[in-house]
Amino acid sequence: MTNKQDNKDKTRVYEYAKSLNMSSKEIITILKRLNIPVNNHMSVMENDAVDKVEKFFRDIKANAAAKRAATDGGNVSSTTTNQKPASQAPAQENKNAAAPASKPAAPEQTTSGQSAQASNQTSAQGQSQSQSQSPRRSDDQYVASRPQPGRDQRSGGQGHRPSSQGSSGGQGGYQGQRSGGQGSGGGQGGQGQRQGYQGQRPSGQGGSGQGGQGQRSGDRPPYRSNDQRPNQSGGGGYNSRPGGQGGQGQGGNRSGNNSGPRPGGSSGGQMASSPSANSGRPQGGANRSSAGNNRPNRPFDNRNQSGRPVIQEAKPQFHVGASAAELDEAAARAGVKTQKKTKPTPNRFDDNKGKRGPGGQRGNARGRYQQETVKKEKIDNTPKKIIVRGTMTVGETAKLLHKDASEVIKKLLFLGTMATINQELDLDAIQLISSEFGVEVEVKIKVEEDNFETIEEVDDEADLLERPPVVTIMGHVDHGKTTLLDAIRSTNVTEGEAGGITQHIGAYQVEVNQKKITFLDTPGHEAFTTMRARGAQVTDITIIVVAADDGIMPQTVEAINHAKAANVPIIVAVNKIDKEGANPDQIKQAMTAYELVPEEWGGDTIFCEISAKQRIGLENLLEMILLVAEVQEYKANPNKRARGTVIEAELDKGRGPVARILIQHGTLKVGDSFVAGVNFGRVRAMVNDKGKRLKEAGPSTPVEITGLTEVPQAGDPFLAYEDERKARDIAERRATALRQSEMTANSRVTLDDLFKHIKDGEIKDLNVIIKGDVQGSVEALKSSLEKIEVEGVRVKTLHIGVGAITESDIILASASNAIIIGFNVRPEPAAKTTADQEKVDIRLHNIIYNVIEEIEQAMKGMLDPVFKEVALGSAEVRNVFKITGAGTIAGCMITNGKIVRNAQARLVRGGIVVYEGKIDSLKRFKDDAKEVAQGYECGISLERYHDIKEGDVIEAFIMETVER
Ligand SMILES: Nc1nc2c(ncn2[C@@H]2O[C@H](COP(=O)(O)OP(=O)(O)OP(=O)(O)O)[C@@H](O)[C@H]2O)c(=O)[nH]1
């Protein structure tokens, strides 16, 4: 552990990065490369480390200069560019004049040397293999695994720069370089740029093929949500798309065969023979197979929106097999036509539905490649463009392309796959085959618009822009959540808005260092859990507030578990440090039990010591939020219709229904029609948290809108539509569907149908929440349950706690589809009601063995309950009479249902079951009664139990046989 005082005087990674205008990740990567131990962005950099990094920059610079000199000397093919530097250096230069071209590193030159040799097809193959397989510098991987639009563009921009042209567009990357030696010998501006683009993509590939993703997660501070971010898989997928790969192999090949004169330079040469060059049309066998190797990483396996099975072999198939000559010949036979593809005009209401992910999309949409028309041998009635609405068989595809099925099969064969006429092709395969015939594909998947919240939007990486993080504050009662929210808001109001009045709209935005942060202004669990229970995930980051003078309390633990279940990064705000007796270190120590280890102790959780009341440490807290946001790279596409979630809604006397909405994607404009939950409307007016009227609002902006027909519910999904009639129809259909689904059985997991779910492959984890009377039994139950071994399913404990089952437990269970196990405890009345509403399965037990057996049997599908408990009623003990000979008689009031003589009974004290047995006697005044109903008084004695106390509750129930 580093001495804290020392650390104060030293530079941390993120500070150093900031001083260089670089990202922490970049510095971490360099440090790792230099074998300097580094944990994360909070690690302290010794002077020695700073010196080494600076030397690294100097070396790089010197290297680059030497390379440039060599290039100028005419050795174009061997020294120009290596792709990586090309893509990275400009970024560096732009970002930081102090460390120009810092990324190009020596190891790359080796590669580039190889690529220089790779001027024929075969060596190009070898090259691409070696790129993807040889161990690479970590920063290369880092770049490779992050196909950020910004970087792409920078590298594209690099292509334009005279210097990069001078190096024959070789700046464009590995491929570009290889081709650079040849195809771009006459390297022109456009060429250079284009190669820059192409080169960029292969550079990504190398990384992805070799675990670019792994590197990425290694590079980042390990926030859990990393793994879930679509960008990430997009990264890998993007990298491994055949587009880039095609580019790779083609570089060497193409330029060797077709130099300069082609439109589009080296790529143009390629394209003449391969209409699908941008989608990875393989030129060399090995190259193709290397693409094949990469393909399994692609994310679009999941994108078969029709849900129909995709032929898996269709993926590697395109990278194995035919030679370029064969394919050219095939193209000629097929009468391939040149076709420039143009990007369709973006429509805000399109949702990118037709988009297929970054690689493919770009390939299609950007019209980068032109081909020469090949001489036709027969009348060509190939369509220019086809519209695809889902997966199709080979036969259907052929028909749409106006080809014989045999031609399509032949193409597939060339690409290495034996297919039959009835074999199904996924969308990517259809696109590839179509591009083989020079046909543009427009994907129009019919959107199930009624269930718009279930449709995952796929945006082109290039369309995504940074958005503010959305932060929720949680913690135990009185630990200072409200004070913190108020402090942050008022700080901002006074600084940012002269005399601005903050309006309560359920969320607000503050601006720190020119960056915005959106806070959900609903302290406690509502914002978080209620919404999540309704399927809306609005929070990006959770701040857990813990009072330094109080410590970790039950709700703190609950908050941690909620945040973990939702997979969002956690920042711990240790509050009230101004108070006497505050002991932040003790909090940190205690937090380690929940896997929240402070960074200074070698963990990855940010702890901020604050005083919400005295406004101490707030700026640091805000900066830390921005830091997490920077690492997590929260992005959204603002240029499409708005999609979001209702945070709050109410009926305003003057304005009618009012909804506060958090826009999550796209831009909402005044006048837009929309559906919110099962209601529709048209935005009449829109104000932000400062009460300012807005005409439009982009991602992560909270707004209050009027113009609704009815009041939606918090957590309702929100989507803008082109026209009001459509919105109305959809809202009406949603309302009908909701009514129907409420009437039919719901799909929540219950123990009884657990086996069915397992059999259907629906669940792998059985989520449980365990509440018990004492910590010891809860822990014991947890570990016993987690040890149950049933193939294909395991018990995952989301939350454990001591005490009665609360509403919050139910909400967590509902949000996470969990079962609640109560061990010697009962649900609170409100919790019971909520559980009934949410259809959460609560299992109450008092023998550990029974719980384990029940769960195990359920997991094995052997659950065969013969009896089911049927509650009859409950009574409150108001008086206790000790009668010699008769034992203890409880004078009770029946509070609900009825109490029946000889029924089973349970005595509950403060939510804890203290007795379970039978009712011994039941009397009305002095007479024995068979049953006593609600609202009446009675005397109850329990079989062999006399320790009844005032305030106890007696529950009566019977066990009924259940038919299964
Ligand atoms: N000394 C001190 N008191 C604080 C600080 N932050 C909050 N408090 C006090 O702690 C009490 C509880 O603060 P709240 O902000 O209401 O706490 P909360 O977590 O929102 O509580 P609930 O809304 O009941 O869940 C108030 O009296 C605050 O004034 C702090 O940093 N220092």
The ligand as a Gaussian input file, in Angstrom:
#p B3LYP/6-31G(d) Opt

LIG

0 1
 N      -22.631000      16.891000       9.609000
 C      -23.159000      16.510000       8.458000
 N      -24.460000      16.255000       8.377000
 C      -24.956000      15.856000       7.205000
 C      -24.138000      15.713000       6.059000
 N      -24.900000      15.303000       5.044000
 C      -26.158000      15.187000       5.510000
 N      -26.193000      15.526000       6.815000
 C      -27.351000      15.535000       7.691000
 O      -27.851000      14.221000       7.814000
 C      -29.243000      14.248000       7.904000
 C      -29.854000      13.335000       6.869000
 O      -29.559000      13.846000       5.603000
 P      -30.462000      13.529000       4.331000
 O      -29.817000      14.159000       3.177000
 O      -31.876000      13.853000       4.604000
 O      -30.299000      11.979000       4.288000
 P      -30.999000      10.988000       3.303000
 O      -30.040000       9.887000       3.094000
 O      -31.491000      11.682000       2.102000
 O      -32.187000      10.469000       4.164000
 P      -33.569000       9.837000       3.683000
 O      -34.135000      10.754000       2.649000
 O      -34.355000       9.773000       4.928000
 O      -33.227000       8.494000       3.132000
 C      -29.675000      15.687000       7.739000
 O      -29.900000      16.238000       8.984000
 C      -28.471000      16.343000       7.104000
 O      -28.368000      17.696000       7.457000
 C      -22.747000      16.022000       6.177000
 O      -21.948000      15.930000       5.268000
 N      -22.316000      16.404000       7.403000

